[in-house]
Amino acid sequence: MNVRRLIPTAALAGSVTLGLVALSACSPSDAADGGGGAGGKGDGRLAVIASFYPMQYLAEEIGGTHVDVSTLTRPGVEPHDLELGTRQAAQLGEADYILYLKGLQPAVDEAIAAAGVKNTVDAATLTELEKHGSEVGHSHGDEHAGEEHAEDGHAEEEHAGEGEAGTDPHIWLDPVKYAEVAKGVGASLEKADPDNAKAYRKNTTALVERLTTLDTEFEKGLADTSTKTFITTHSAFGYLAERYGLKQESISGLSPESEPSPARIKELRSIATRDKVGTVFFETLVSDKTAKTVAADSGLKTDVLDPIEGITKKSEGADYVEVMESNLAALEKALGAK
């Protein structure tokens, strides 16, 4: 996360105030400069604003026809560094329900706090967050866990400020944790819109079943592999690695924009050789330059492992489940699934 782009609370609150004054000039369909309107259409639907795609997906799947969902983060925009415009910040105050993930997008956190919407749900409170990074979050029982970073104190500083107390916000990349969040979102929508509680409950059950099936696919697909180690651009996959007994080694830590040190590059070469790693993964919303440099330097291949922070034309799937299945196929190939 690029903390340098944090918007001061006072300035942001001022933007919200100015925006609210000018709301009459703002079309509801411009709610998030993204898809869909945020209510005010008089059609009886719950006006929902989601902070970025994983929250949008939950709101749409669980809300179904009873919600009108907008997202603050346009497809193709790296969500960690989102800067809100005055119109976006102001529109938050018109929402019936806001779903976000505190700790991932600082500017969003401050704008939502300033908006003061009653039905505001932080997905981070619906499951347990953990600390992950290139120096932590290795699979349990790994004799090498922490070994590579024992003499490198820079990692702890590098990840300070990510999420709450250094926690990893990428909970949606673990289908089990994502299902926990889905249940919490379903319950909160029932509370916000009791007239449609039955529909929300039914949709939540269906989504949790899909996520449970996805978890089973990952568990079976990654149970027997030639190696358990994978290298990726940033530490978005700590929960996934822990869930399925893998070992994540990241080039640049929890922040997708932080630059790796020469020592870390050297370290990754050794790890790749020792753990028989053949692929360096990069993602779709940030530059693949560093990943390709590391791969070329070590004679490795590159492939995409998508953190699913947004769906674009480049995504290997039309929604969360499809992209996760694509991620599974990429991991099976890279890790030598048998």
C-alpha positions as CSV (number, residue, x, y, z in Angstrom):
1,M,0.0,0.0,0.0
2,N,1.4,3.4,-0.9
3,V,0.9,5.4,2.3
4,R,2.4,8.4,0.6
5,R,-0.9,8.9,-1.2
6,L,-3.0,9.0,2.0
7,I,-5.5,11.9,1.9
8,P,-5.5,13.9,5.1
9,T,-8.7,13.4,7.1
10,A,-9.5,17.1,7.4
11,A,-9.1,17.6,3.7
12,L,-11.2,14.6,2.8
13,A,-13.9,15.6,5.2
14,G,-14.0,19.0,3.5
15,S,-14.3,17.3,0.1
16,V,-17.3,15.4,1.5
17,T,-19.0,18.5,2.8
18,L,-18.4,20.4,-0.5
19,G,-19.7,17.4,-2.5
20,L,-22.8,17.1,-0.4
21,V,-23.7,20.7,-1.1
22,A,-23.4,20.0,-4.8
23,L,-25.3,16.7,-4.8
24,S,-28.2,18.1,-6.8
25,A,-25.8,18.4,-9.7
26,C,-24.6,14.8,-9.3
27,S,-26.3,12.0,-11.1
28,P,-26.9,8.9,-8.9
29,S,-25.4,6.8,-11.7
30,D,-22.1,8.5,-11.1
31,A,-22.0,7.2,-7.5
32,A,-18.6,5.6,-7.8
33,D,-17.5,6.5,-11.3
34,G,-17.8,2.8,-11.8
35,G,-20.7,0.4,-12.6
36,G,-24.3,0.9,-11.6
37,G,-26.0,3.6,-9.7
38,A,-26.1,4.0,-5.9
39,G,-29.7,4.4,-5.3
40,G,-32.0,7.4,-5.6
41,K,-33.8,5.7,-8.5
42,G,-37.0,5.1,-6.6
43,D,-37.1,1.5,-7.6
44,G,-37.0,0.2,-4.0
45,R,-33.6,-1.4,-4.2
46,L,-31.0,-1.0,-1.5
47,A,-28.4,1.5,-2.6
48,V,-25.0,-0.3,-1.9
49,I,-21.5,1.1,-2.4
50,A,-18.6,-1.4,-2.4
51,S,-15.0,-0.3,-2.0
52,F,-13.5,-2.6,-4.6
53,Y,-14.3,-5.8,-6.6
54,P,-14.2,-8.5,-3.9
55,M,-16.7,-6.5,-1.9
56,Q,-18.7,-5.7,-5.0
57,Y,-18.9,-9.4,-5.8
58,L,-20.3,-10.3,-2.4
59,A,-22.8,-7.5,-2.5
60,E,-24.1,-8.5,-6.0
61,E,-24.2,-12.2,-5.4
62,I,-25.9,-11.9,-2.0
63,G,-28.0,-8.9,-2.8
64,G,-29.3,-10.2,-6.1
65,T,-32.1,-8.2,-7.6
66,H,-32.8,-6.3,-4.3
67,V,-29.7,-4.2,-4.4
68,D,-28.2,-1.6,-6.7
69,V,-24.4,-1.9,-6.3
70,S,-21.7,0.7,-7.2
71,T,-18.0,0.3,-6.7
72,L,-15.5,3.0,-5.7
73,T,-12.7,1.3,-7.7
74,R,-13.0,1.2,-11.4
75,P,-12.0,-2.0,-13.3
76,G,-8.3,-1.8,-14.0
77,V,-7.4,0.5,-11.2
78,E,-5.0,-0.8,-8.5
79,P,-7.2,-0.5,-5.4
80,H,-4.4,0.0,-2.8
81,D,-3.7,3.5,-4.2
82,L,-7.2,4.7,-5.0
83,E,-7.7,8.4,-4.6
84,L,-11.4,9.5,-4.3
85,G,-12.8,12.4,-6.2
86,T,-15.2,14.9,-4.5
87,R,-18.2,13.3,-6.2
88,Q,-17.3,9.8,-5.1
89,A,-16.7,10.9,-1.5
90,A,-19.9,12.9,-1.4
91,Q,-22.0,10.0,-2.9
92,L,-21.0,7.8,0.0
93,G,-23.3,9.8,2.2
94,E,-26.3,8.8,0.0
95,A,-25.7,5.1,0.3
96,D,-28.1,2.8,2.2
97,Y,-25.3,0.3,2.8
98,I,-21.5,0.4,2.5
99,L,-19.3,-2.6,2.3
100,Y,-15.5,-2.1,2.5
101,L,-12.3,-3.7,3.8
102,K,-10.5,-1.5,6.3
103,G,-6.8,-1.4,6.0
104,L,-6.6,-1.9,2.2
105,Q,-7.5,1.6,0.9
106,P,-6.6,4.4,3.3
107,A,-8.4,7.1,1.4
108,V,-11.6,5.0,1.3
109,D,-11.3,4.3,5.1
110,E,-11.3,8.0,5.8
111,A,-14.1,8.9,3.4
112,I,-16.3,6.2,4.8
113,A,-15.7,7.3,8.3
114,A,-16.6,10.9,7.3
115,A,-19.8,9.7,5.5
116,G,-21.3,8.3,8.7
117,V,-23.7,5.9,7.0
118,K,-25.5,3.7,9.5
119,N,-25.2,0.4,7.6
120,T,-21.5,0.4,7.1
121,V,-19.8,-3.0,7.2
122,D,-16.1,-3.6,7.5
123,A,-15.3,-7.1,6.0
124,A,-12.2,-7.2,8.2
125,T,-14.5,-7.6,11.2
126,L,-16.2,-10.7,9.8
127,T,-13.2,-13.0,9.9
128,E,-9.9,-13.2,11.6
129,L,-7.0,-11.2,10.0
130,E,-3.5,-12.5,10.3
131,K,0.0,-11.2,9.7
132,H,1.6,-12.3,6.4
133,G,4.4,-11.1,4.2
134,S,7.6,-12.5,2.7
135,E,9.0,-13.0,6.2
136,V,5.9,-14.6,7.8
137,G,2.9,-16.7,6.8
138,H,4.8,-19.8,5.6
139,S,3.0,-23.1,5.8
140,H,2.9,-24.7,9.2
141,G,5.7,-27.2,9.8
142,D,8.0,-25.7,7.2
143,E,11.6,-26.2,8.4
144,H,12.7,-23.2,6.4
145,A,10.0,-20.8,7.7
146,G,11.5,-17.5,8.7
147,E,15.0,-18.8,8.0
148,E,15.6,-16.6,5.0
149,H,14.8,-13.4,6.8
150,A,16.5,-14.0,10.1
151,E,19.3,-11.5,9.3
152,D,17.2,-9.0,7.3
153,G,15.5,-6.5,9.5
154,H,14.1,-4.4,6.7
155,A,11.1,-6.6,6.1
156,E,9.3,-5.7,9.3
157,E,9.6,-2.0,8.5
158,E,8.6,-2.4,4.9
159,H,5.2,-4.0,5.9
160,A,4.5,-1.6,8.8
161,G,1.2,0.2,8.2
162,E,-0.4,-2.4,6.0
163,G,-3.9,-3.1,7.4
164,E,-4.4,-3.0,11.1
165,A,-1.1,-3.5,13.0
166,G,0.6,-5.0,10.0
167,T,-2.2,-7.5,9.3
168,D,-2.7,-8.9,5.8
169,P,-6.0,-7.6,4.3
170,H,-6.2,-10.1,1.3
171,I,-8.7,-12.4,3.0
172,W,-10.8,-13.0,-0.2
173,L,-8.0,-15.1,-1.7
174,D,-8.8,-17.8,0.9
175,P,-12.2,-19.3,-0.1
176,V,-12.9,-20.4,3.5
177,K,-12.3,-16.9,4.9
178,Y,-14.2,-15.3,2.1
179,A,-17.1,-17.6,2.9
180,E,-17.0,-16.4,6.5
181,V,-17.2,-12.9,5.2
182,A,-20.0,-13.8,2.9
183,K,-22.1,-15.1,5.9
184,G,-21.4,-11.8,7.8
185,V,-22.4,-9.7,4.8
186,G,-25.6,-11.8,4.3
187,A,-26.6,-11.2,8.0
188,S,-25.9,-7.5,7.7
189,L,-28.0,-7.1,4.6
190,E,-30.8,-8.9,6.3
191,K,-30.6,-6.4,9.1
192,A,-30.4,-3.4,6.8
193,D,-33.3,-4.6,4.6
194,P,-35.4,-7.0,6.6
195,D,-38.2,-7.1,4.0
196,N,-35.9,-9.1,1.7
197,A,-34.1,-11.1,4.4
198,K,-35.3,-14.4,3.0
199,A,-33.8,-13.7,-0.4
200,Y,-30.5,-12.6,1.2
201,R,-30.3,-15.7,3.3
202,K,-31.0,-17.9,0.3
203,N,-28.3,-16.2,-1.8
204,T,-25.8,-16.3,1.0
205,T,-26.3,-20.1,1.3
206,A,-25.8,-20.5,-2.5
207,L,-22.6,-18.4,-2.5
208,V,-21.1,-20.2,0.5
209,E,-21.8,-23.5,-1.2
210,R,-19.9,-22.3,-4.3
211,L,-17.0,-21.1,-2.2
212,T,-16.9,-24.5,-0.3
213,T,-16.7,-26.3,-3.6
214,L,-13.9,-24.0,-4.7
215,D,-12.0,-24.7,-1.4
216,T,-12.4,-28.5,-2.1
217,E,-11.0,-28.0,-5.7
218,F,-7.9,-26.2,-4.3
219,E,-7.4,-28.7,-1.5
220,K,-7.4,-31.6,-4.0
221,G,-5.5,-29.9,-6.7
222,L,-2.6,-28.8,-4.5
223,A,-2.4,-31.8,-2.2
224,D,0.4,-33.5,-4.1
225,T,2.9,-31.3,-5.9
226,S,6.6,-31.4,-6.7
227,T,7.3,-28.2,-4.7
228,K,5.3,-26.2,-2.2
229,T,7.0,-22.9,-2.9
230,F,5.9,-20.2,-5.3
231,I,7.3,-16.7,-6.0
232,T,5.0,-13.8,-6.7
233,T,5.3,-10.0,-7.0
234,H,3.7,-9.1,-3.7
235,S,2.5,-11.0,-0.7
236,A,-1.2,-11.1,-1.6
237,F,-1.4,-14.9,-1.3
238,G,-0.5,-15.5,2.4
239,Y,-4.0,-16.8,3.3
240,L,-4.1,-19.0,0.3
241,A,-0.6,-20.4,1.0
242,E,-1.4,-21.1,4.6
243,R,-4.8,-22.7,3.8
244,Y,-3.3,-25.2,1.3
245,G,0.1,-25.9,2.8
246,L,2.1,-23.8,0.4
247,K,5.0,-21.4,0.9
248,Q,4.7,-17.9,-0.5
249,E,7.9,-16.0,-1.3
250,S,7.2,-12.4,-2.5
251,I,9.5,-10.1,-4.4
252,S,8.2,-6.9,-2.8
253,G,6.2,-7.7,0.3
254,L,2.6,-6.7,1.0
255,S,2.7,-3.5,-1.0
256,P,2.6,-4.0,-4.7
257,E,4.6,-0.9,-5.3
258,S,7.5,-1.4,-2.9
259,E,10.9,-2.1,-4.5
260,P,12.8,-5.3,-3.6
261,S,16.3,-4.9,-2.2
262,P,19.3,-6.4,-4.0
263,A,19.7,-8.7,-1.0
264,R,16.1,-9.9,-1.5
265,I,16.7,-10.6,-5.2
266,K,19.8,-12.6,-4.3
267,E,17.8,-14.5,-1.7
268,L,15.1,-15.4,-4.2
269,R,17.6,-17.0,-6.5
270,S,18.7,-19.2,-3.7
271,I,15.2,-20.1,-2.7
272,A,14.3,-20.9,-6.3
273,T,17.2,-23.3,-6.6
274,R,16.7,-24.9,-3.2
275,D,12.9,-25.4,-3.5
276,K,12.9,-26.2,-7.3
277,V,10.8,-23.2,-8.2
278,G,10.2,-22.9,-11.9
279,T,7.9,-19.9,-12.2
280,V,7.7,-16.3,-11.0
281,F,4.1,-15.0,-10.8
282,F,3.0,-11.5,-11.7
283,E,-0.4,-9.9,-11.6
284,T,-2.7,-8.0,-14.0
285,L,-3.1,-4.6,-12.3
286,V,0.6,-3.7,-11.7
287,S,3.7,-3.7,-13.8
288,D,5.3,-7.1,-14.5
289,K,8.7,-5.6,-15.1
290,T,10.2,-6.7,-11.7
291,A,8.8,-10.2,-11.9
292,K,10.2,-10.6,-15.5
293,T,13.6,-9.3,-14.4
294,V,13.8,-11.7,-11.5
295,A,12.6,-14.6,-13.7
296,A,15.1,-13.8,-16.4
297,D,17.9,-13.4,-13.9
298,S,17.2,-16.8,-12.5
299,G,16.2,-18.6,-15.7
300,L,12.6,-19.0,-14.6
301,K,9.3,-18.8,-16.5
302,T,6.6,-16.2,-15.7
303,D,2.8,-16.6,-15.4
304,V,-0.2,-14.8,-14.0
305,L,-1.5,-15.3,-10.4
306,D,-4.3,-12.9,-10.1
307,P,-5.1,-11.3,-6.7
308,I,-8.5,-10.5,-8.1
309,E,-8.6,-6.9,-6.9
310,G,-10.5,-6.1,-10.1
311,I,-11.9,-7.8,-13.2
312,T,-10.8,-6.5,-16.6
313,K,-10.6,-7.8,-20.1
314,K,-7.2,-9.3,-19.2
315,S,-8.7,-11.3,-16.4
316,E,-8.7,-15.1,-16.8
317,G,-12.4,-15.3,-16.0
318,A,-15.6,-13.2,-15.8
319,D,-15.9,-13.3,-12.0
320,Y,-14.2,-14.2,-8.7
321,V,-14.8,-18.0,-8.9
322,E,-13.7,-18.2,-12.5
323,V,-10.5,-16.3,-11.9
324,M,-9.8,-18.3,-8.7
325,E,-10.1,-21.5,-10.8
326,S,-7.6,-20.0,-13.3
327,N,-5.3,-19.3,-10.4
328,L,-5.6,-22.9,-9.3
329,A,-4.7,-24.2,-12.8
330,A,-1.6,-21.8,-12.8
331,L,-0.5,-23.1,-9.4
332,E,-1.0,-26.7,-10.3
333,K,1.2,-26.2,-13.4
334,A,3.9,-24.2,-11.6
335,L,4.1,-26.4,-8.6
336,G,4.0,-29.7,-10.6
337,A,0.7,-31.1,-9.3
338,K,0.5,-34.9,-9.7
